[in-house]
Amino acid sequence: MTPRKRADAERNKQTLLEAAAAAFVASGVHAPVRDIAGRAGVGVGTIYRHFPTRADLIVAVYQHQVEACALAGPTLLEASSSPHVALGRWINLFVDFLVTKHGLAEALQSDEAAFQKLHAYFLDRLVPVCASLLAAAAGAGEIRADIDGFELMFAVGNLCIGAGASPRYDARRMVEVLIAGLRVR
């Protein structure tokens, strides 16, 4: 296979992952494959060439989004005016990640072998990123230093559980209150 074809195949795969993620947000993880193919501008066969089963597609989308969130942490820390600002922006990305997982929690509870390692992968990739942002903000004297990455992510996750349950509940607002509460007074 020529390098150009490999680059094209990788671009197709990335386009499929983004289209599948959008379809999952709109319709849940059971979105029809033909809808995902239509969003990506490819045939259904292309999806099955990259992802032979729906479980393979769900796992790939989830991992792709975890990676994007993990890679954003250091980038935000470098580009933001302060570590606290970077932490807040990263937490917003994390909230977006959590509240758009329609049907994923149910899928992860299934006996499907492909889903068994995803939660550990999620924690292994994201807790250290959160911890480094917390450490930078605490080191700069912007936030209290007595919370760790897992605790904060767990708290944010719990605040996001109610998203969509009531039009009066705004998970992002509750998370902003939590992040503001970390500030050193």
Contacts in CASP RR format, 6 or more apart in sequence:
PFRMAT RR
TARGET T0000
AUTHOR 0000-0000-0000
METHOD contacts of the structure
MODEL  1
MTPRKRADAERNKQTLLEAAAAAFVASGVHAPVRDIAGRAGVGVGTIYRH
FPTRADLIVAVYQHQVEACALAGPTLLEASSSPHVALGRWINLFVDFLVT
KHGLAEALQSDEAAFQKLHAYFLDRLVPVCASLLAAAAGAGEIRADIDGF
ELMFAVGNLCIGAGASPRYDARRMVEVLIAGLRVR
1 9 0 8 1.000
12 40 0 8 1.000
12 42 0 8 1.000
12 46 0 8 1.000
12 50 0 8 1.000
13 50 0 8 1.000
14 64 0 8 1.000
15 40 0 8 1.000
15 41 0 8 1.000
15 42 0 8 1.000
16 36 0 8 1.000
16 40 0 8 1.000
16 42 0 8 1.000
16 46 0 8 1.000
16 47 0 8 1.000
16 50 0 8 1.000
16 51 0 8 1.000
16 57 0 8 1.000
17 60 0 8 1.000
17 61 0 8 1.000
17 64 0 8 1.000
18 40 0 8 1.000
19 36 0 8 1.000
19 37 0 8 1.000
19 38 0 8 1.000
19 39 0 8 1.000
19 40 0 8 1.000
19 41 0 8 1.000
20 31 0 8 1.000
20 36 0 8 1.000
20 39 0 8 1.000
20 40 0 8 1.000
20 57 0 8 1.000
20 60 0 8 1.000
20 61 0 8 1.000
21 61 0 8 1.000
21 64 0 8 1.000
21 65 0 8 1.000
21 100 0 8 1.000
22 39 0 8 1.000
23 31 0 8 1.000
23 35 0 8 1.000
23 36 0 8 1.000
23 39 0 8 1.000
24 31 0 8 1.000
24 58 0 8 1.000
24 61 0 8 1.000
24 100 0 8 1.000
24 101 0 8 1.000
24 102 0 8 1.000
24 103 0 8 1.000
24 104 0 8 1.000
25 100 0 8 1.000
25 102 0 8 1.000
27 35 0 8 1.000
27 102 0 8 1.000
28 102 0 8 1.000
28 103 0 8 1.000
29 54 0 8 1.000
29 58 0 8 1.000
29 102 0 8 1.000
29 103 0 8 1.000
29 104 0 8 1.000
29 106 0 8 1.000
29 107 0 8 1.000
30 54 0 8 1.000
30 103 0 8 1.000
33 44 0 8 1.000
33 47 0 8 1.000
33 48 0 8 1.000
33 54 0 8 1.000
34 44 0 8 1.000
36 47 0 8 1.000
36 57 0 8 1.000
37 43 0 8 1.000
37 44 0 8 1.000
37 45 0 8 1.000
37 46 0 8 1.000
37 47 0 8 1.000
40 46 0 8 1.000
40 47 0 8 1.000
47 57 0 8 1.000
50 60 0 8 1.000
51 57 0 8 1.000
51 60 0 8 1.000
53 114 0 8 1.000
55 107 0 8 1.000
55 112 0 8 1.000
55 113 0 8 1.000
55 114 0 8 1.000
55 115 0 8 1.000
56 114 0 8 1.000
58 104 0 8 1.000
58 107 0 8 1.000
58 114 0 8 1.000
58 115 0 8 1.000
59 114 0 8 1.000
59 115 0 8 1.000
59 118 0 8 1.000
62 101 0 8 1.000
62 104 0 8 1.000
62 118 0 8 1.000
62 122 0 8 1.000
63 118 0 8 1.000
63 121 0 8 1.000
65 97 0 8 1.000
66 97 0 8 1.000
66 121 0 8 1.000
66 122 0 8 1.000
66 125 0 8 1.000
66 126 0 8 1.000
67 125 0 8 1.000
69 90 0 8 1.000
69 93 0 8 1.000
69 94 0 8 1.000
69 97 0 8 1.000
69 125 0 8 1.000
69 126 0 8 1.000
69 129 0 8 1.000
70 125 0 8 1.000
70 126 0 8 1.000
70 129 0 8 1.000
72 90 0 8 1.000
72 93 0 8 1.000
73 86 0 8 1.000
73 90 0 8 1.000
73 129 0 8 1.000
73 132 0 8 1.000
73 133 0 8 1.000
74 129 0 8 1.000
74 132 0 8 1.000
76 86 0 8 1.000
76 89 0 8 1.000
76 90 0 8 1.000
76 133 0 8 1.000
77 83 0 8 1.000
77 86 0 8 1.000
77 132 0 8 1.000
77 133 0 8 1.000
77 136 0 8 1.000
79 86 0 8 1.000
80 86 0 8 1.000
80 89 0 8 1.000
82 137 0 8 1.000
82 140 0 8 1.000
82 142 0 8 1.000
83 133 0 8 1.000
83 136 0 8 1.000
83 137 0 8 1.000
83 139 0 8 1.000
83 140 0 8 1.000
83 142 0 8 1.000
84 137 0 8 1.000
84 140 0 8 1.000
84 142 0 8 1.000
84 143 0 8 1.000
84 182 0 8 1.000
84 183 0 8 1.000
86 133 0 8 1.000
86 136 0 8 1.000
86 137 0 8 1.000
87 133 0 8 1.000
87 134 0 8 1.000
87 136 0 8 1.000
87 137 0 8 1.000
87 143 0 8 1.000
87 179 0 8 1.000
87 182 0 8 1.000
88 179 0 8 1.000
90 129 0 8 1.000
90 130 0 8 1.000
90 133 0 8 1.000
91 152 0 8 1.000
91 156 0 8 1.000
91 175 0 8 1.000
91 179 0 8 1.000
92 172 0 8 1.000
92 175 0 8 1.000
94 126 0 8 1.000
94 130 0 8 1.000
94 153 0 8 1.000
94 156 0 8 1.000
95 156 0 8 1.000
95 160 0 8 1.000
95 171 0 8 1.000
95 172 0 8 1.000
95 175 0 8 1.000
98 156 0 8 1.000
98 157 0 8 1.000
98 160 0 8 1.000
98 163 0 8 1.000
99 160 0 8 1.000
99 163 0 8 1.000
99 164 0 8 1.000
99 171 0 8 1.000
107 115 0 8 1.000
108 115 0 8 1.000
108 118 0 8 1.000
108 119 0 8 1.000
123 150 0 8 1.000
126 153 0 8 1.000
127 149 0 8 1.000
127 150 0 8 1.000
127 153 0 8 1.000
130 149 0 8 1.000
130 150 0 8 1.000
130 152 0 8 1.000
130 153 0 8 1.000
131 148 0 8 1.000
131 149 0 8 1.000
131 150 0 8 1.000
134 143 0 8 1.000
134 147 0 8 1.000
134 148 0 8 1.000
134 149 0 8 1.000
134 152 0 8 1.000
137 143 0 8 1.000
137 182 0 8 1.000
138 144 0 8 1.000
138 145 0 8 1.000
139 145 0 8 1.000
141 184 0 8 1.000
142 183 0 8 1.000
142 184 0 8 1.000
143 182 0 8 1.000
143 183 0 8 1.000
143 184 0 8 1.000
144 182 0 8 1.000
144 183 0 8 1.000
144 184 0 8 1.000
147 182 0 8 1.000
152 178 0 8 1.000
152 182 0 8 1.000
155 178 0 8 1.000
156 175 0 8 1.000
156 178 0 8 1.000
159 171 0 8 1.000
159 174 0 8 1.000
159 175 0 8 1.000
159 178 0 8 1.000
160 171 0 8 1.000
160 175 0 8 1.000
162 169 0 8 1.000
162 171 0 8 1.000
163 169 0 8 1.000
163 171 0 8 1.000
164 171 0 8 1.000
END
